[in-house]
Amino acid sequence: MATLAPSLERGSQVYRAGPQFVRVRDFARMRADLVDELVRDGHVRTAAVERAFRAVPREMFVTDDRQDAAYADAPLPIPLGQTISAPSMIAIMLEEADLREGMKVLDVGTGSGYNAALLAEIVGPRNVVSIERHRDLLAFARENLRNAGYEVQLAAGDGTLGYEPEAPYDRIVVTAGAPRLAKSWIHQTKIGGRIVAPVGRSTFSQTLVTATKTAEGKVSTRQGTPCAFVPLIGKEGW
């Protein structure tokens, strides 16, 4: 029978099985600890966002060699030189978006699919459209989402142009750094809707901007926390 030895890291247990030690990663515990931290630090403020973070298995949206770090509050590399953002940054963006069940959301920059899964938990999977320019990365996200049990609409294309076939949207959430708010996003957002995007003059230094559409072609903007995202590439991006 295996006997319990002292834990080597938070969220894992080490069992002695004969002469060997076998580490069992307790992702559920690691996830719970992370969300508790996000709530305590004020990054997660609403019940809907908290439920989403507690439900989505982040370890299923990173590469196998990064699973041990899945619940660190830090960005992690994913294929094609892209990243999955730090959980605290994602939480800030979701809270800024002021999401509610039934809202239609465009997720610009699918990446690993993690943000799309969180959005699906909050607004419902049928209400999420996620666009990614890298087809190979989109395939990675599609597999991750399928394995985690989420069915959202995925599209390959230039996210700086939004995604006209499913417009208009209640919310557009952008997970890459843009030089400005794209005109296409403003056009495809409903009046009263919001765009949440990192915007800045540098490709790796931005400020989180929340824009509310007040009339056709017009938005009011509010600047939030400084941030650093990979650059958003496309016709209306870098």
C-alpha positions in Angstrom: 0.0 0.0 0.0 1.3 3.5 -0.8 2.0 5.7 2.1 1.7 9.5 2.2 4.9 11.5 2.3 5.1 15.3 2.8 3.9 17.4 -0.1 6.6 18.9 -2.3 4.5 21.7 -3.7 1.1 23.2 -3.1 -1.6 21.2 -4.9 0.3 18.0 -5.2 0.8 15.0 -3.0 3.7 12.6 -3.0 3.1 8.9 -2.3 5.7 6.3 -1.5 5.1 3.2 -3.6 7.8 0.7 -2.7 11.2 2.4 -3.5 9.5 4.9 -5.9 7.9 8.3 -5.2 4.8 9.1 -7.3 3.5 12.7 -7.4 -0.2 13.1 -7.8 -1.2 16.6 -9.0 -4.4 17.8 -7.4 -5.5 20.3 -10.0 -8.9 20.9 -8.3 -7.1 22.0 -5.2 -4.7 24.1 -7.1 -7.6 25.8 -9.0 -9.4 26.4 -5.7 -6.4 28.0 -4.1 -5.8 30.3 -7.1 -9.4 31.5 -7.2 -9.4 32.1 -3.5 -6.3 34.3 -4.1 -7.9 36.1 -7.0 -11.0 36.9 -4.8 -8.8 37.9 -1.8 -6.8 40.3 -4.0 -9.9 41.9 -5.5 -9.3 40.7 -9.1 -12.4 38.6 -9.0 -15.4 40.6 -7.7 -18.6 39.0 -9.0 -20.2 35.6 -8.5 -20.4 34.9 -12.2 -16.6 35.4 -12.8 -15.8 33.4 -9.7 -18.0 30.5 -10.8 -16.3 30.5 -14.2 -12.8 30.4 -12.8 -13.7 27.6 -10.4 -15.3 25.6 -13.3 -12.8 25.8 -16.1 -9.8 23.4 -15.9 -6.9 25.7 -16.9 -4.5 22.7 -17.0 -6.3 21.5 -20.1 -5.5 24.7 -21.9 -1.7 24.6 -21.6 0.9 22.3 -23.1 1.7 19.1 -21.2 5.0 20.4 -20.0 3.4 23.5 -18.5 0.6 21.8 -16.5 2.5 22.0 -13.2 2.4 25.8 -13.6 -1.2 26.0 -14.9 -2.4 27.7 -11.6 0.4 30.1 -11.1 -0.7 33.7 -11.5 1.5 34.2 -14.5 1.3 34.2 -18.3 2.5 30.9 -19.9 3.8 30.2 -23.4 1.6 28.3 -25.8 2.4 27.2 -29.4 3.5 29.7 -32.2 5.1 32.2 -29.8 1.7 33.1 -28.2 0.8 33.2 -24.5 -2.1 32.3 -22.2 -2.5 35.4 -20.0 -2.1 35.5 -16.2 -5.3 34.6 -14.4 -5.4 37.9 -12.6 -5.3 39.8 -15.9 -8.0 37.7 -17.4 -10.2 38.2 -14.3 -9.7 42.0 -14.5 -10.8 41.9 -18.2 -13.9 39.8 -17.5 -15.0 42.0 -14.7 -14.5 45.1 -16.9 -16.7 43.5 -19.6 -19.6 43.3 -17.1 -20.8 40.0 -18.7 -24.3 38.5 -18.1 -25.9 35.3 -19.2 -27.3 35.4 -22.8 -24.9 38.2 -24.0 -23.3 37.6 -27.4 -19.5 37.9 -27.1 -16.7 38.1 -29.7 -13.4 36.8 -28.3 -10.5 38.2 -30.4 -7.4 36.0 -30.1 -8.5 32.5 -29.3 -5.1 31.4 -28.2 -5.4 28.2 -26.2 -9.2 28.5 -25.9 -9.1 29.3 -22.1 -10.7 32.7 -22.3 -13.4 31.3 -24.6 -14.2 28.6 -22.0 -14.5 31.2 -19.3 -16.8 33.3 -21.4 -18.9 30.2 -22.2 -19.3 29.6 -18.5 -20.6 33.1 -18.0 -22.8 33.9 -21.1 -23.4 30.4 -22.4 -21.4 28.5 -25.0 -23.9 29.3 -27.9 -23.2 33.0 -27.3 -19.4 32.9 -27.7 -17.6 33.5 -31.0 -13.8 33.3 -30.9 -11.5 34.3 -33.8 -7.8 33.4 -34.2 -5.5 34.2 -37.1 -3.2 31.2 -36.6 -5.0 28.1 -38.0 -2.6 25.7 -36.2 -3.3 27.5 -32.9 -7.0 27.4 -33.6 -6.7 23.6 -34.0 -4.9 23.5 -30.6 -7.7 25.5 -29.0 -10.4 23.4 -30.7 -9.0 20.3 -29.2 -8.6 21.8 -25.8 -12.2 23.1 -25.8 -13.5 19.8 -26.9 -11.6 17.8 -24.3 -12.8 20.2 -21.6 -16.4 19.9 -22.8 -17.0 23.3 -24.3 -18.7 23.9 -27.7 -18.2 27.5 -28.9 -18.0 28.9 -32.4 -14.5 29.2 -33.6 -13.4 31.1 -36.7 -10.1 31.5 -38.5 -9.3 35.1 -39.6 -8.1 38.5 -38.9 -9.5 39.5 -35.5 -8.7 43.1 -36.0 -11.6 43.1 -38.5 -13.9 41.5 -35.9 -16.2 38.8 -37.3 -19.0 40.3 -39.3 -21.0 37.1 -40.0 -22.1 36.9 -36.3 -22.3 40.7 -35.6 -23.6 42.6 -33.7 -22.1 41.8 -30.3 -22.9 42.8 -26.8 -19.3 42.6 -25.9 -15.9 42.3 -27.7 -13.0 41.1 -25.5 -9.6 41.3 -27.1 -6.7 39.3 -25.7 -3.8 40.8 -27.7 -2.3 44.3 -27.6 -3.7 46.7 -30.2 -2.4 50.1 -31.4 -6.0 51.5 -31.2 -9.6 50.4 -31.0 -10.3 48.9 -34.4 -13.1 50.6 -36.4 -14.5 47.1 -37.1 -15.0 46.4 -33.4 -16.9 49.6 -32.9 -19.0 49.0 -35.9 -19.9 45.4 -34.8 -20.7 46.3 -31.2 -24.3 47.1 -30.3 -25.1 50.5 -28.9 -24.7 50.3 -25.2 -22.2 47.4 -25.7 -18.6 47.3 -24.5 -15.2 46.6 -26.0 -12.4 45.6 -23.6 -9.0 45.7 -25.1 -5.3 46.3 -24.2 -4.3 49.4 -26.3 -0.9 51.1 -26.5 1.7 52.6 -28.8 4.2 49.9 -28.0 3.8 46.3 -29.1 4.5 45.0 -25.6 3.2 47.7 -23.3 -0.5 48.7 -23.2 -3.2 50.1 -21.0 -6.5 48.2 -20.6 -9.2 50.2 -22.3 -13.0 49.8 -21.7 -15.0 51.4 -24.5 -18.8 51.8 -24.3 -20.6 52.4 -27.6 -22.8 55.4 -27.2 -24.0 55.9 -30.8 -23.1 54.6 -34.3 -19.4 55.2 -34.7 -19.0 56.7 -31.3 -17.6 55.3 -28.0 -16.7 56.6 -24.6 -13.5 55.2 -23.2 -12.0 54.6 -19.8 -8.4 53.6 -19.1 -7.6 51.0 -16.6 -4.6 49.0 -15.5 -1.2 48.9 -17.4 -0.6 45.6 -19.0 1.6 43.8 -21.5 0.1 41.5 -24.2 1.6 40.0 -27.3 0.9 42.3 -30.3 -2.4 42.0 -32.2 -1.4 41.4 -35.9 -3.8 42.3 -38.7 -5.1 45.0 -41.0 -6.3 47.3 -38.1 -3.5 46.0 -35.7 0.2 46.0 -35.9 
